[in-house]
């Protein structure tokens, strides 16, 4: 029978875990199955998951469908009730090799229990199964999972569990293997990355891990860190920003809003001035630093004045890459019980934020013309600078190569050479 078909929805961590599941499924000899790794970040994400399950079931008639991921963890009954679904697997269970050994067809359609989802809050350790990257250009290393915070709009802690960290020694050894396999860039990833180390002996911080990696893996050309909570940035992380050229000058910030009252109602741990101060300090330490950010449009109770503060944050923090999320009520979260902003207003505000983001990106692209960047090729016609800016090529290039290129222009989205 054919190899399993995998479909990933949601975040980069989900994509990483899909590759880990693919390896475990292959090792277990699983065949003739469809696996959907779901996202639960919004109600819309759950709707898309159901839509994807139905589509894949139609395209693979008679093939068992396995559903896992955050939405499967937070509302297993939703998927267990779908006639297309054979098994529902929790986020902890999906990372266990024995799970995949037990899922070999025809067991999927036998008498076994349809739902295998345990209490994620009882999980104390990260999954022991680590993959050695995926793709040929950039490797993602999961160093942390779960979240101890309870933002009022977010269901993810109930899908991922409490924060737990991969020990530094394990991370370093994995990165050494990746460098040995020829990877030129490694990205540290997690659900709440700046909480890394809080559950480890001595409570090290993310900056300690970054400095240790750069010290013990001297042949690693580029280290990148994914989304961080700027209020948790520690002294060694700031030191690494200032002194380590192999740490890439791009940070994606979990900001969510630019108004203090909205931030308080979100139960965030920073205020507007904290975000601005962090960006100013990081850019002082590393003048070529650029920032991406998540911002939610139309959070409950958000007035026009509050929203204007979020728009102004784009320029006040000099943000470059904006991820705009129209607010979507998530059942089971405190924000879902707050007075809602009307749908058309949410959509209009999201459009305004995206326009501000497009203008910010264009300013950044304009500023790169004439500069020389070291570009990592991601495909025959696409690469990224140290600042994570996309570069398009007019001729095929070998994937995974570092090239020094002078920027001649841009098309509004990509730099050109």
SVG drawing of the C-alpha trace seen along z (x, -y; Angstrom):
<svg xmlns="http://www.w3.org/2000/svg" viewBox="-21 -58 55 63">
<polyline fill="none" stroke="black" stroke-width="0.4" points="0.0,0.0 1.0,-3.6 2.8,-5.8 0.6,-7.8 -0.6,-11.2 0.1,-14.0 -1.5,-17.4 -0.4,-20.2 -2.4,-23.2 -1.2,-26.0 2.2,-27.0 5.8,-26.1 5.9,-23.9 3.1,-21.8 5.1,-21.5 8.1,-20.3 6.0,-17.7 4.5,-16.5 7.9,-15.6 8.6,-13.8 5.3,-11.9 6.2,-11.0 9.5,-9.4 7.7,-7.5 5.0,-6.3 7.6,-5.1 9.6,-3.3 6.4,-1.6 5.4,-0.5 2.2,-2.5 0.7,-2.6 -2.6,-3.5 -3.6,-6.3 -4.3,-10.0 -3.0,-12.1 -4.3,-15.6 -2.3,-17.7 -4.7,-20.4 -4.6,-23.9 -6.9,-25.3 -5.8,-28.9 -9.2,-30.2 -12.6,-28.9 -11.8,-29.4 -8.8,-27.1 -11.1,-24.4 -13.5,-24.9 -10.6,-24.6 -9.5,-21.4 -12.9,-19.9 -12.9,-21.1 -9.5,-19.6 -10.5,-16.2 -13.6,-16.0 -11.5,-17.0 -8.8,-14.4 -11.4,-11.7 -13.0,-12.4 -9.7,-12.2 -8.6,-9.0 -11.8,-6.9 -11.7,-4.0 -8.5,-5.2 -8.5,-5.6 -8.2,-9.2 -6.2,-10.0 -6.7,-13.4 -4.2,-14.9 -2.8,-18.3 -4.1,-21.1 -7.8,-21.0 -7.9,-17.2 -6.5,-17.8 -8.9,-20.6 -12.1,-19.2 -11.6,-15.5 -15.3,-14.9 -15.7,-17.3 -13.6,-15.1 -14.6,-11.8 -18.2,-12.5 -17.1,-13.0 -17.9,-9.9 -14.7,-10.4 -12.5,-10.1 -11.1,-6.7 -8.9,-7.8 -8.3,-11.0 -4.8,-11.3 -3.7,-13.8 -0.7,-16.1 1.4,-14.1 0.4,-10.7 1.3,-11.8 5.0,-12.2 5.3,-8.7 6.7,-6.0 4.5,-3.3 1.4,-5.2 2.3,-4.8 3.2,-1.2 -0.2,-0.6 -1.9,-2.5 -0.9,-0.1 -3.8,0.7 -6.1,2.6 -6.1,1.8 -7.4,-1.7 -10.8,-0.3 -11.0,2.5 -12.3,2.6 -9.7,0.3 -10.8,-2.9 -11.4,-5.8 -10.1,-8.6 -6.5,-8.5 -6.3,-11.9 -5.0,-12.1 -4.7,-15.1 -2.0,-17.3 -1.6,-19.2 -0.1,-16.1 2.7,-15.9 6.0,-16.8 8.6,-16.4 9.0,-17.3 8.8,-14.5 12.0,-12.5 11.7,-12.1 13.7,-14.8 14.1,-15.0 17.3,-16.2 15.6,-19.0 13.5,-19.0 14.1,-20.5 17.6,-21.0 18.2,-24.7 17.0,-25.4 16.5,-23.1 14.0,-23.7 14.8,-22.5 12.0,-22.3 13.5,-23.3 10.3,-24.0 6.6,-23.1 3.6,-24.3 2.8,-27.5 2.2,-28.5 0.5,-31.8 -3.2,-32.3 -3.9,-35.1 -7.6,-35.6 -7.9,-35.0 -5.8,-31.9 -6.8,-28.2 -3.3,-26.9 -2.1,-26.1 -5.0,-23.6 -3.8,-22.0 -0.1,-22.1 0.0,-21.8 2.4,-23.5 5.8,-24.8 8.5,-22.2 12.0,-22.4 14.5,-20.2 17.8,-20.2 20.6,-22.3 22.9,-19.3 20.3,-17.5 19.8,-20.6 23.5,-21.2 24.0,-17.6 21.2,-17.7 22.5,-21.0 25.9,-19.4 24.3,-16.6 22.5,-19.1 25.7,-21.1 27.4,-17.8 24.6,-17.1 25.3,-20.4 22.6,-22.7 23.7,-26.3 20.9,-27.7 19.1,-26.4 16.0,-27.9 15.0,-27.4 11.3,-27.0 8.7,-26.4 5.3,-27.5 6.6,-30.1 10.2,-30.1 11.4,-32.7 10.1,-30.5 12.7,-27.9 14.7,-26.6 12.2,-27.5 11.6,-23.8 15.2,-22.7 17.8,-22.4 19.2,-25.9 16.4,-27.5 18.6,-28.7 17.2,-31.2 16.9,-31.3 19.9,-33.6 22.0,-31.0 20.9,-28.4 21.7,-30.7 25.2,-31.5 25.9,-27.8 24.9,-26.8 27.1,-29.4 30.0,-28.5 29.8,-24.8 28.9,-24.6 31.4,-27.0 30.8,-25.6 27.1,-26.7 26.9,-29.6 23.5,-31.0 21.3,-30.6 17.8,-32.1 15.2,-32.2 11.5,-32.2 8.7,-34.1 9.6,-35.5 7.8,-37.4 9.9,-40.5 9.1,-41.1 10.9,-37.8 14.1,-38.7 17.0,-38.0 20.4,-39.6 22.3,-36.9 19.8,-37.1 20.5,-40.8 24.2,-40.1 24.0,-37.6 22.1,-40.2 24.9,-42.7 27.9,-40.5 27.1,-37.4 27.0,-38.0 25.9,-34.4 22.6,-35.1 20.5,-36.5 19.2,-40.1 15.5,-39.3 13.1,-38.8 9.4,-38.0 7.6,-39.5 4.4,-38.4 2.9,-41.9 -0.8,-41.3 -1.8,-45.0 -0.5,-48.5 -3.0,-49.8 -2.5,-49.4 -6.1,-48.7 -6.4,-46.1 -3.2,-44.5 -4.5,-44.3 -7.7,-42.7 -5.7,-40.3 -3.8,-39.5 -0.5,-40.2 2.5,-40.8 3.8,-43.9 2.5,-47.4 2.9,-49.5 6.0,-51.3 7.7,-48.0 7.4,-46.9 8.8,-50.2 11.7,-50.2 12.6,-46.6 12.7,-47.4 14.8,-50.5 17.3,-48.6 17.6,-45.7 18.2,-48.0 20.7,-50.0 22.6,-46.8 22.2,-45.6 21.5,-48.4 20.5,-46.0 17.8,-44.3 14.4,-44.0 11.2,-43.0 8.1,-41.0 5.0,-41.0 1.7,-39.4 -1.2,-41.9 -4.8,-41.1 -7.4,-43.4 -10.8,-43.9 -10.2,-42.4 -13.4,-42.6 -14.0,-46.1 -11.4,-47.7 -12.5,-51.2 -11.3,-53.3 -8.8,-55.1 -7.4,-51.8 -7.1,-50.4 -5.3,-53.6 -2.6,-52.8 -2.0,-49.4 -1.6,-51.0 0.8,-53.6 2.8,-50.8 3.9,-49.7 5.9,-52.9 6.8,-53.4 8.5,-49.9 9.6,-50.2 8.0,-46.8 8.8,-45.3 6.8,-42.0 3.3,-42.1 1.2,-39.0 -2.4,-40.4 -5.1,-38.3 -8.7,-39.4 -10.1,-38.5 -12.1,-35.3 -13.8,-34.3 -12.6,-31.0 -15.1,-29.1 -13.7,-28.4 -11.6,-31.5 -12.4,-34.5 -12.3,-36.9 -15.2,-35.0 -17.4,-36.3 -16.3,-40.0 -18.4,-42.5 -17.5,-41.8 -16.5,-44.2 -18.8,-43.9 -17.5,-41.7 -17.3,-44.4 -15.3,-46.6 -12.9,-43.8 -12.4,-43.1 -11.9,-46.8 -9.3,-47.2 -7.5,-44.1 -7.3,-45.6 -5.9,-48.9 -3.2,-47.0 -2.3,-45.0 -1.9,-48.2 0.4,-49.6 2.3,-46.4 2.7,-46.5 3.9,-50.1 6.4,-49.1 7.7,-46.3 8.1,-48.5 10.2,-51.0 12.4,-48.1 12.8,-46.9 13.6,-50.4 16.4,-50.7 18.1,-47.5 18.7,-48.6 22.5,-48.8 23.3,-46.8 25.1,-43.4 23.5,-40.6 24.4,-37.0 21.5,-35.1 20.5,-31.5 18.9,-29.9 15.6,-28.1 14.8,-27.0 15.9,-27.5 14.5,-31.0 14.1,-32.1 16.3,-32.9 16.4,-35.0 18.7,-37.6 20.0,-37.6 17.0,-39.7 14.6,-37.0 13.7,-39.2 12.8,-37.2 15.1,-37.5 14.0,-36.3 16.5,-35.1 16.3,-35.3 18.2,-32.0 18.1,-28.7 20.4,-28.4 21.4,-25.3 19.3,-25.0 20.9,-25.5 23.8,-27.7 25.0,-30.9 25.6,-33.6 26.8,-37.2 24.5,-39.2 24.0,-42.9 20.4,-44.0 19.3,-46.0 15.6,-46.4 12.4,-44.8 8.9,-44.0 7.0,-45.1 7.4,-41.7 10.8,-40.4 14.2,-41.8 15.7,-41.3 19.3,-41.0"/>
</svg>
